[in-house]
């Protein structure tokens, strides 16, 4: 109570000495407080009038948070695709393969694999990753649930062809096969050499 009376006495004394200064201060203080409140609102800060408090500035939202949407995948049809060609001689059948690979911005690989022979055409979905010139891929026949793996290495020093391994199951005999081969650009399919296909082994 004594503190309140003392404050009132000081205000009266200040007013009696300089009424103009007292009025100026009385106007400046609320205008200044209003400016601070407006500034805090514009920056998104939390404001508490009692006890008087202005919170910290919130962190900026990331692009994902602002969008509020899941990450959109690029349209595969708009990606640059490379078409590769190879052949497989399995028994008396010759399978001509076309391998189409498209690279995503995050180095993922998507594509398609077709094999054509006297027995018909097989189509597979391809997915995997590219790192340091190595394609680590898997392929699946979505209808018959078959497939295998591809480990390919791109060699720009010899025309950019692919060399690598393919593993897949022989469902008729119940074991796994592994072959080495080479892939060349589809436009140069006539240059394929059957000696590039080498059987490396099979599981028992």
C-alpha positions as CSV (number, residue, x, y, z in Angstrom):
1,X,0.0,0.0,0.0
2,X,2.9,2.3,0.9
3,X,4.5,1.5,-2.5
4,X,1.3,2.5,-4.4
5,X,1.0,5.8,-2.4
6,X,4.7,6.6,-3.1
7,X,4.2,6.0,-6.8
8,X,1.2,8.3,-7.0
9,X,3.1,11.0,-5.2
10,X,6.0,10.7,-7.7
11,X,3.5,11.0,-10.6
12,X,1.9,14.1,-9.1
13,X,5.3,15.6,-8.5
14,X,6.4,14.8,-12.1
15,X,3.2,16.3,-13.5
16,X,3.5,19.5,-11.4
17,X,7.1,20.0,-12.6
18,X,6.4,19.4,-16.4
19,X,2.8,18.8,-17.5
20,X,3.8,18.6,-21.2
21,X,6.5,15.9,-20.6
22,X,4.0,13.9,-18.4
23,X,1.4,13.9,-21.2
24,X,4.0,13.0,-23.8
25,X,5.2,10.0,-21.8
26,X,1.6,9.0,-21.1
27,X,0.9,8.9,-24.8
28,X,4.2,7.2,-25.9
29,X,3.9,4.3,-23.5
30,X,0.6,2.8,-24.8
31,X,1.6,3.5,-28.4
32,X,4.9,1.7,-27.9
33,X,3.1,-1.2,-26.2
34,X,0.6,-1.5,-29.1
35,X,3.5,-1.5,-31.6
36,X,5.2,-4.4,-29.7
37,X,2.0,-6.4,-29.7
38,X,1.5,-5.9,-33.4
39,X,5.1,-6.9,-34.1
40,X,4.7,-10.0,-32.0
41,X,1.5,-11.0,-33.8
42,X,3.1,-10.6,-37.2
43,X,6.0,-12.9,-36.3
44,X,3.6,-15.5,-34.9
45,X,4.8,-15.2,-31.3
46,X,2.7,-16.3,-28.4
47,X,1.4,-13.3,-26.3
48,X,0.3,-13.4,-22.7
49,X,-1.2,-10.2,-21.1
50,X,-1.0,-11.6,-17.6
51,X,1.6,-12.2,-16.6
52,X,3.0,-10.0,-19.4
53,X,5.0,-12.2,-21.7
54,X,5.9,-12.5,-25.4
55,X,7.0,-16.0,-26.5
56,X,9.8,-17.0,-28.8
57,X,9.5,-16.8,-32.6
58,X,8.3,-20.1,-34.0
59,X,10.6,-22.0,-36.3
60,X,9.9,-21.8,-40.1
61,X,8.0,-24.7,-41.5
62,X,9.7,-27.1,-43.9
63,X,8.4,-27.5,-47.4
64,X,6.8,-30.8,-46.5
65,X,5.0,-29.3,-43.6
66,X,3.8,-26.3,-45.6
67,X,2.5,-28.5,-48.3
68,X,0.8,-30.9,-45.9
69,X,1.0,-33.5,-48.6
70,X,3.0,-36.7,-49.2
71,X,6.1,-36.4,-51.4
72,X,5.1,-36.6,-55.0
73,X,6.9,-39.0,-57.3
74,X,8.0,-37.6,-60.7
75,X,6.1,-38.8,-63.7
76,X,8.0,-41.8,-64.9
77,X,7.0,-41.1,-68.5
78,X,8.9,-37.7,-68.2
79,X,12.1,-39.3,-67.0
80,X,15.0,-40.1,-69.4
81,X,14.9,-43.8,-70.2
82,X,17.7,-45.9,-71.6
83,X,16.8,-49.0,-73.6
84,X,19.2,-52.0,-73.5
85,X,19.4,-55.2,-75.4
86,X,20.7,-58.7,-74.8
87,X,19.9,-62.3,-75.6
88,X,19.6,-65.5,-73.7
89,X,20.1,-69.0,-75.1
90,X,18.4,-71.5,-72.7
91,X,18.2,-75.0,-74.2
92,X,16.8,-74.7,-77.7
93,X,15.1,-71.3,-77.1
94,X,16.5,-67.9,-77.8
95,X,15.1,-65.1,-75.6
96,X,15.6,-61.6,-76.9
97,X,15.5,-59.1,-74.0
98,X,14.8,-55.4,-73.9
99,X,15.6,-53.7,-70.6
100,X,14.3,-50.1,-70.1
101,X,15.8,-48.2,-67.1
102,X,14.8,-44.7,-65.9
103,X,16.7,-42.9,-63.1
104,X,14.8,-41.0,-60.4
105,X,16.2,-37.8,-58.8
106,X,17.1,-39.8,-55.7
107,X,19.1,-42.4,-57.7
108,X,16.3,-45.0,-57.6
109,X,15.8,-46.9,-60.8
110,X,12.5,-48.0,-62.2
111,X,11.8,-49.7,-65.5
112,X,10.6,-52.7,-67.5
113,X,12.1,-55.9,-68.8
114,X,10.7,-57.8,-71.8
115,X,11.8,-61.2,-73.1
116,X,10.5,-62.5,-76.4
117,X,10.9,-66.1,-77.6
118,X,9.0,-68.8,-79.5
119,X,7.2,-69.4,-76.2
120,X,5.8,-65.9,-76.1
121,X,6.6,-62.6,-74.4
122,X,7.3,-62.2,-70.7
123,X,7.0,-58.7,-69.0
124,X,8.6,-57.7,-65.7
125,X,8.6,-54.6,-63.5
126,X,12.2,-53.5,-62.6
127,X,13.2,-51.5,-59.5
128,X,16.4,-50.8,-57.6
129,X,19.2,-48.3,-57.1
130,X,22.1,-46.8,-59.0
131,X,25.4,-46.1,-57.2
132,X,28.8,-45.4,-58.6
133,X,27.9,-46.9,-61.9
134,X,26.4,-50.1,-60.4
135,X,22.8,-51.0,-61.0
136,X,21.4,-53.1,-58.1
137,X,18.0,-54.3,-59.4
138,X,15.2,-56.8,-59.0
139,X,12.6,-57.7,-61.5
140,X,9.1,-59.3,-61.0
141,X,6.4,-60.7,-63.2
142,X,3.4,-59.2,-61.5
143,X,1.0,-61.8,-63.0
144,X,2.8,-65.1,-62.3
145,X,4.8,-63.8,-59.3
146,X,8.2,-64.8,-60.8
147,X,11.4,-62.8,-61.1
148,X,15.0,-62.5,-60.2
149,X,17.9,-60.1,-59.6
150,X,20.2,-58.0,-61.8
151,X,23.6,-56.7,-60.8
152,X,24.9,-54.5,-63.7
153,X,28.0,-52.3,-64.1
154,X,28.0,-49.6,-66.7
155,X,31.3,-49.3,-68.6
156,X,31.6,-45.9,-70.4
157,X,35.1,-46.6,-71.5
158,X,33.9,-49.3,-73.9
159,X,30.9,-47.7,-75.4
160,X,28.8,-47.4,-72.3
161,X,27.6,-51.0,-72.4
162,X,26.4,-52.9,-69.3
163,X,28.1,-56.0,-67.9
164,X,26.6,-58.0,-65.1
165,X,24.9,-61.0,-63.5
166,X,21.4,-62.3,-63.6
167,X,20.1,-64.8,-61.0
168,X,16.7,-66.5,-61.4
169,X,15.0,-69.7,-60.4
170,X,14.5,-72.7,-62.7
171,X,11.0,-73.6,-61.6
172,X,10.9,-76.9,-63.6
173,X,14.1,-78.3,-62.0
174,X,13.9,-76.5,-58.6
175,X,17.2,-74.8,-58.5
176,X,18.7,-71.3,-58.9
177,X,20.7,-70.2,-62.0
178,X,23.3,-67.5,-62.4
179,X,24.5,-66.1,-65.7
180,X,26.9,-63.4,-66.8
181,X,26.0,-61.3,-69.9
182,X,26.4,-57.9,-71.6
183,X,23.7,-55.4,-72.6
184,X,24.2,-53.0,-75.5
185,X,22.0,-50.0,-76.6
186,X,18.8,-51.2,-78.2
187,X,19.6,-49.3,-81.4
188,X,22.7,-51.6,-81.8
189,X,21.0,-54.9,-81.1
190,X,22.5,-56.5,-84.3
191,X,25.9,-56.2,-82.7
192,X,25.1,-58.6,-79.8
193,X,27.6,-61.5,-79.5
194,X,26.2,-64.8,-78.2
195,X,29.5,-65.6,-76.6
196,X,28.8,-62.9,-74.0
197,X,26.4,-65.2,-72.2
198,X,28.2,-67.4,-69.7
199,X,26.7,-69.7,-67.2
200,X,28.4,-69.3,-63.9
201,X,26.6,-71.9,-61.8
202,X,23.5,-73.2,-60.2
203,X,22.3,-74.2,-56.8
204,X,21.6,-77.8,-55.9
